[in-house]
């Protein structure tokens, strides 16, 4: 990465200048905000000038004089109040782009210290269909897993399905009293959801029914064989349907360890929390209070109320003896560290659960569970009206419904174009475009913000969309299909003479920086934005620089650029879990 190389050289120059640097100071290098001044820039002199109380522009001059960058930079300039600007040498840039064609990792370096990372994402509930609310966790988690593996981390993906809880009392009673066997055979999840809703609604006005449902749950928890048999069948039927959803979007998991897997560990865990003084009895429940070691504003066990800090304890066992999500999550952390050797655990879960995870991570630390815990929060998907995305009847939109509709709409677009594809090929392209469009619409958003779901926008060939990126990739491949003979890349020499060629070459070298930035802050939209910029750069090159009509050596050089762009676009989309069609 040029950015990493320039950062390293800047650090060496700062050491040469014998400055009294702030502890842990690392000079920041970023893409130049104005390409007229260079390719990369650093405000290190301005930051240090303030800290060291010296003139930043003079300091920038000292740093520039000490820099050893002749092998990769043709020009270093000091501009404005003290910016250091770097223009890459043509030979260094050409060499790096050419190297992409021989590097299976597309210039993305392996992590200096690979980690074993468990990524917890998707997590639907048993006996319920996946809905639009699962889009964010599922696609963000999968993209992060792909990128972490790409740079050499050992990634373990775990789908922590909700397969244990109070809803099963109602499902069990409904199964025994009103199951429609034919409906179950036709659409298991729809029938399980129907009996749950029927029991839930009826029990609100029928106390006897509510007690009967609770009794079924108790029998399940006590190991009643009939109830366990029904529960296992519910789990099996749901996982089969979930698998069809995941296959449709090209996602797989290493484990499906649901809540039930940890059931036997919960009681002993609470007992240890009590014995170690981490938890304490409170009004019949067992809770974890603040230990007073953090400032109130940083303490997850305190909440501000009327200018006072009041306790907000983490409940690990209810007064009726039942356990909560916090208890299960703590048992899950123990298992992941003890059995899988997890060094990091990433939870891709919605922003409303922030307090929950802050408390769980704090309790885990008190238990001595050593790992890096990360809550990767995200916002909501909104409908065109700016409200939560629902059907006209007010129901949550099913994920399969969204995917099917996307493919149908993409099929209309594909069928309306003259491209010489067979019916089977058109169906395949429609699937790639439809599913890819839904994924990209999610992954191109800042995960912390809400966004509006728009069919028209996500399937458009213009703007920051999957079809636009796919079209750029298809353009790169179409050039090679027009060649009379196969292109011999080994005999070609890359020359970035024209501004559009150089701009494209520079952008190609920045995939590594985009992937690094994604993993630093778990934000896949940074890679999506990079790919959009790359597609823009390629389209600008395509319009400004004729390829097939160019003179022989220039033609060969530009074909190299097209091949490198093709590989980076396809590889980058692949890291987002998106297939790139060869034709559109």
Secondary structure by P-SEA (a helix, b strand, c coil): caaaaaaaaaaaaaaaaccccccbbbbbbccccccccccbbbaaaaaaaaaacccaaaaaaaaaaaccccccccbbbbcccbbbbbbbbaaaaaaaaaaaaacccccccccccccbbbbbcccccccccccccaaaaaaaaaaaaaaaaaaccbbbbbcccccccaaaaaaaaaaaccccaaaaaacaaaaaaaaaaaaaaaacccaaaaaaaaaaaaaaaaccaaaaaaaaaaaaaaaaaaaaaaaaacccccccccccccccaaaaaaaaaaaacccccccccccccccccccccccccccccccbbbbbccccccccccccaaaaaaaaaaaaaacccccbbbbbccccaaaaaaaaaaaaaaaccbbbbbbbbbbbbbccccccccccccccccaaaaaaaaaaaaaaaaaaccccccaaaaaaaaaaaaaaaaaaaaaaccccbbbbbbcccccccccccaaaaaaaaaaaaaaaaacccccccccbbbbcccaaaaaaaaaaaaaaaaaaaaaacccaaaaaaaaaaaaaaaaaaaaccccccccaaaaaaaaaaaaaaaaaaaaaaaaacbbbbccc
